[in-house]
Amino acid sequence: MVAAIGRVIAFLREKQILHKVGVAISIAVIAAACYVLYHLLRGIDLDKVLEAIRQTEPRSIALAALFVAAGYFTLTFYDLFALRTIGRKEVPYRTAALAAFTSYSIGHNVGASVFTGGAVRYRIYSAWSLDGIDVAKICFLAGLTFWLGNAAVLGMGIAYHPEAASSIDQLPPWLNRVLAFAILTGLAVYVVWVSIKPRRVGRGSWTVELPGGPLTLLQIGIGIVDLGFCALAMYVLVPDEPNLGFVVVAVIFVSATLLGFASHSPGGLGVFDAAMLVGLWQMDKEGLLAGMLLFRILYYIVPFMLSVIILAIREIVIGTRLKRMHRLADALDPKPIRQDPTPG
């Protein structure tokens, strides 16, 4: 059975059917989001949105910025965990932190984060003799941590408050709760599966050994903490609604994030926003838009600018060091004086 499934997947990859299906899904998600946004944003008073931004308490913005910083700090452990898993223990934390922060902040804004983030990682990790295969493994393991964390947060959140998911997917709460328990069951089965014996995916030099049970639980924990900080940042920025607690906002936030990720649009632009507006329909639209704009500035714009500056400074420093090394090499190994072979 497993072999048959593998042959089917190989056939789909060979014919590029999976790629075409993925592109079609992305286009469909973006088109649906644009349609929803068009109807939701009609009648929005831009002046009220700007006024809501001005009236946001500086304390709330500072607290949100602190949660965003904590979220990006947690992201650095995605790469550190992946490096240790593939056996590259000589790469220090500072390098993993630099690669994780810059790759994620640039990937979030540019879109197609698998490729853009991978390119940034390769530029940084190549200084430590990591090749393209090593970087691909790091991207895979970091992505696995992301998805395991999402599954855990969504599963627990929807199981506790299924009505939050119903506001987005329009399914009855009982069905969402069933789906949540199915997600948690699948997560538990995966943990048991990798705990029984070492598991590997891929072929040849592309083979990756999956983390065992205890390390997978650590992966899940890292993902939960990361998403928790991000959801907290959004929670303190959106309007205060007595009937909407943190769990509701977190479930809708994570669902919107996943939809934005599936669309491959830069920062989930349009898709994320539409899902948030649909899911948090009880909130004042202008106030919600103001909170979402502030979140984008804190989570996307500011880290992106910092990453570009950091990478630019890094390239200048590396270039300066190379020039010095070349000058030093020339000074230590002067070219011999050319003799004129013509007899005088």
C-alpha positions in Angstrom: 0.0 0.0 0.0 2.8 2.4 1.0 4.7 1.6 -2.2 1.6 2.2 -4.3 1.1 5.6 -2.7 4.8 6.4 -3.3 4.4 5.5 -7.0 1.3 7.7 -7.4 3.2 10.6 -5.8 6.2 10.1 -8.0 4.0 10.1 -11.1 2.3 13.3 -10.0 5.6 14.9 -9.4 7.0 13.8 -12.8 4.0 15.2 -14.6 4.2 18.4 -12.4 0.5 17.8 -11.4 1.2 18.6 -7.8 2.8 21.9 -8.8 -0.1 22.8 -11.0 -2.6 21.9 -8.3 -0.7 24.0 -5.8 -0.7 27.0 -8.2 -4.4 26.6 -8.8 -5.2 26.5 -5.1 -3.1 29.6 -4.5 -5.0 31.5 -7.3 -8.3 30.3 -5.9 -7.5 31.4 -2.4 -6.3 34.8 -3.5 -9.3 35.3 -5.8 -11.7 34.4 -3.0 -9.9 36.7 -0.6 -10.1 39.6 -3.0 -13.8 39.0 -3.5 -14.4 38.9 0.3 -12.3 42.0 0.9 -14.1 43.9 -1.8 -17.4 43.3 0.0 -16.1 43.8 3.5 -14.2 47.0 2.9 -17.0 48.8 1.1 -18.1 51.7 3.3 -14.9 51.7 5.4 -14.1 55.2 6.5 -10.4 55.7 6.1 -10.4 58.6 8.4 -11.8 56.4 11.2 -9.1 53.9 10.6 -6.4 56.5 10.9 -8.1 57.9 14.0 -8.2 54.4 15.5 -4.4 54.1 14.9 -3.8 57.5 16.6 -5.9 56.5 19.6 -4.1 53.2 20.1 -2.3 53.4 23.5 1.5 53.5 23.2 1.6 50.9 26.0 -0.3 48.5 23.7 2.0 49.1 20.8 5.1 48.6 23.0 3.6 45.4 24.4 2.8 44.1 20.9 6.4 45.0 19.8 7.7 43.0 22.8 5.6 40.0 21.9 6.8 40.3 18.2 10.4 40.4 19.4 9.8 37.3 21.6 8.2 35.6 18.6 11.2 36.2 16.4 13.5 35.1 19.2 11.6 31.8 19.3 12.0 31.5 15.5 15.8 31.4 15.9 15.4 28.0 17.6 13.7 26.6 14.5 17.1 26.8 12.8 19.2 25.8 15.8 17.0 22.7 16.3 17.4 21.8 12.6 21.2 22.3 12.7 21.5 20.0 15.7 19.2 17.4 14.1 21.3 17.1 11.0 24.5 16.9 13.1 26.0 20.4 12.4 26.7 21.2 16.0 29.7 23.3 15.2 27.5 26.1 13.8 27.0 28.5 16.7 23.7 29.9 17.9 24.5 33.4 16.7 24.7 32.2 13.1 21.5 30.2 13.4 19.8 33.3 14.9 21.0 35.5 12.0 19.9 33.0 9.4 16.5 32.4 11.0 15.7 36.1 11.6 16.7 37.3 8.2 15.3 34.4 6.2 11.9 34.5 7.9 11.5 38.3 7.9 12.5 38.5 4.2 10.6 35.4 3.2 7.5 36.8 4.9 7.5 40.0 2.9 8.7 38.8 -0.5 6.6 35.7 -0.6 7.5 32.1 -1.7 9.4 31.9 1.6 10.7 28.4 0.8 12.8 29.8 -2.0 13.6 33.3 -0.7 14.3 32.1 2.8 16.3 29.2 1.5 18.5 31.6 -0.6 19.2 33.8 2.5 20.0 30.8 4.6 22.4 29.4 2.0 24.3 32.7 1.8 24.8 32.7 5.6 25.4 29.0 6.2 27.7 28.6 3.2 30.3 30.4 5.3 30.2 27.3 7.6 30.7 24.9 4.6 27.0 23.9 4.5 25.9 23.0 1.0 22.6 23.3 -0.7 21.5 19.9 0.5 22.2 20.8 4.1 20.2 24.1 3.7 17.3 22.1 2.2 17.3 19.8 5.2 17.3 22.8 7.5 14.3 24.3 5.6 12.5 21.0 5.8 13.0 20.6 9.5 12.1 24.2 10.3 9.0 23.9 8.2 8.1 20.7 10.1 8.4 22.5 13.4 6.1 25.3 12.0 3.4 22.8 10.9 3.6 20.7 14.1 3.2 23.8 16.2 0.2 25.0 14.0 -1.4 21.6 14.3 -1.1 21.7 18.0 -2.4 25.2 18.5 -5.3 24.8 16.1 -6.2 21.4 17.5 -6.3 22.5 21.1 -7.8 25.9 20.3 -10.6 24.6 18.1 -11.3 21.7 20.5 -11.8 24.2 23.3 -13.7 26.9 21.3 -15.0 25.4 17.9 -17.2 28.4 17.3 -14.0 30.5 16.5 -13.2 28.3 13.5 -16.8 28.2 12.5 -16.7 31.9 11.8 -14.1 31.3 9.1 -14.9 27.9 7.6 -18.7 28.1 8.1 -18.8 24.5 9.4 -21.0 23.6 12.4 -19.1 23.8 15.7 -19.6 20.1 16.4 -17.9 19.2 13.1 -15.0 21.6 13.8 -14.5 20.0 17.2 -14.4 16.5 15.6 -11.8 17.8 13.1 -9.8 19.3 16.0 -9.7 16.0 17.8 -8.7 14.3 14.5 -5.8 16.8 14.2 -4.7 16.1 17.8 -5.0 12.3 17.2 -2.9 12.5 14.1 -0.4 14.6 16.0 -0.3 11.9 18.8 0.1 9.1 16.2 3.0 10.9 14.6 4.8 11.3 18.0 4.3 7.6 18.7 5.4 6.7 15.2 8.7 8.5 15.5 9.2 7.2 19.0 9.1 3.5 18.1 12.2 3.6 16.0 14.3 6.0 13.9 12.4 7.3 10.9 13.9 8.7 7.7 12.5 10.5 4.7 14.1 11.2 1.4 16.6 9.3 -0.6 20.4 9.2 -0.9 22.1 12.3 0.3 18.7 14.0 0.6 17.8 11.6 3.5 16.7 13.3 6.7 16.3 11.5 10.0 13.2 12.7 11.7 13.5 13.7 15.4 12.4 11.1 17.9 9.5 11.3 20.3 11.0 13.6 23.0 12.6 15.9 20.3 9.3 16.0 18.4 7.6 17.2 21.6 10.3 19.9 21.8 9.5 20.8 18.2 5.8 21.2 19.0 6.7 23.3 22.1 8.8 25.7 20.0 6.0 26.1 17.5 3.4 26.7 20.1 5.5 29.3 21.9 6.2 31.1 18.6 2.5 31.2 17.5 1.5 32.1 21.0 3.7 35.3 21.1 2.4 36.3 17.6 -1.2 35.8 18.6 -0.6 37.8 21.8 0.8 40.7 19.7 -2.3 40.7 17.5 -4.6 40.4 20.6 -3.3 43.5 22.3 -3.7 45.6 19.1 -7.3 44.6 18.1 -10.3 46.3 19.7 -11.3 45.0 23.1 -14.4 42.9 22.7 -15.8 41.4 25.9 -17.1 38.2 24.3 -13.9 37.5 22.4 -11.1 36.1 24.6 -7.5 35.3 23.7 -8.3 31.7 22.6 -10.8 32.9 20.0 -8.4 35.5 18.6 -5.6 33.0 18.6 -7.6 30.4 16.7 -8.7 32.9 14.1 -5.2 34.4 13.8 -3.5 31.0 13.2 -6.2 30.0 10.7 -5.8 33.3 8.8 -2.0 32.8 8.9 -2.2 29.4 7.4 -4.6 30.6 4.7 -2.1 33.4 3.9 0.7 30.9 3.8 -1.2 28.7 1.4 -1.8 31.6 -1.0 2.0 32.3 -1.2 1.2 36.0 -1.4 3.8 38.3 0.3 2.9 38.4 4.0 -0.4 36.7 3.2 -1.5 40.1 1.9 -5.3 40.1 1.2 -5.9 36.5 2.3 -4.8 37.0 5.9 -6.7 40.2 6.1 -9.9 38.8 4.7 -9.8 35.8 7.0 -9.3 38.1 10.1 -12.2 40.4 9.0 -14.5 37.4 8.5 -13.5 35.6 11.7 -13.6 38.7 13.9 -16.8 40.1 12.5 -18.0 41.2 15.9 -15.3 43.8 16.2 -15.4 47.4 14.9 -14.1 47.1 11.3 -12.1 50.4 11.4 -10.6 49.4 14.8 -9.7 45.9 13.6 -8.1 47.3 10.4 -6.1 49.7 12.5 -4.8 46.9 14.7 -4.0 44.7 11.7 -2.0 47.6 10.1 0.0 48.2 13.2 0.7 44.4 13.4 1.9 44.4 9.9 4.3 47.3 10.6 5.6 45.6 13.7 5.8 42.0 12.4 6.6 42.5 8.7 7.9 46.0 7.9 10.3 46.7 10.8 11.9 43.2 10.8 12.2 43.3 7.0 14.0 46.7 7.2 16.3 45.4 10.0 17.1 42.3 8.0 18.0 44.2 4.9 20.3 46.5 6.9 21.9 43.6 8.8 22.6 41.7 5.6 23.9 44.8 3.8 26.3 45.5 6.7 27.4 41.8 6.7 28.2 41.9 3.0 30.2 45.1 3.4 32.2 43.6 6.3 32.8 40.4 4.3 33.8 42.3 1.2 36.2 44.5 3.3 37.8 41.5 4.9 38.4 39.8 1.6 40.0 42.9 0.1 42.3 43.1 3.2 43.2 39.4 2.8 44.0 39.9 -0.9 46.2 42.9 -0.1 48.0 41.0 2.6 48.5 38.0 0.3 50.0 40.3 -2.4 52.3 41.8 0.2 53.5 38.5 1.4 54.0 37.0 -2.0 55.3 39.8 -4.3 55.5 39.1 -8.0 59.1 38.4 -9.2 60.8 41.2 -11.2 60.6 40.4 -14.8 64.0 40.0 -16.5 64.6 41.3 -20.0 65.8 38.2 -22.0 67.4 40.4 -24.7 71.2 40.7 -24.3 72.3 44.2 -23.8 
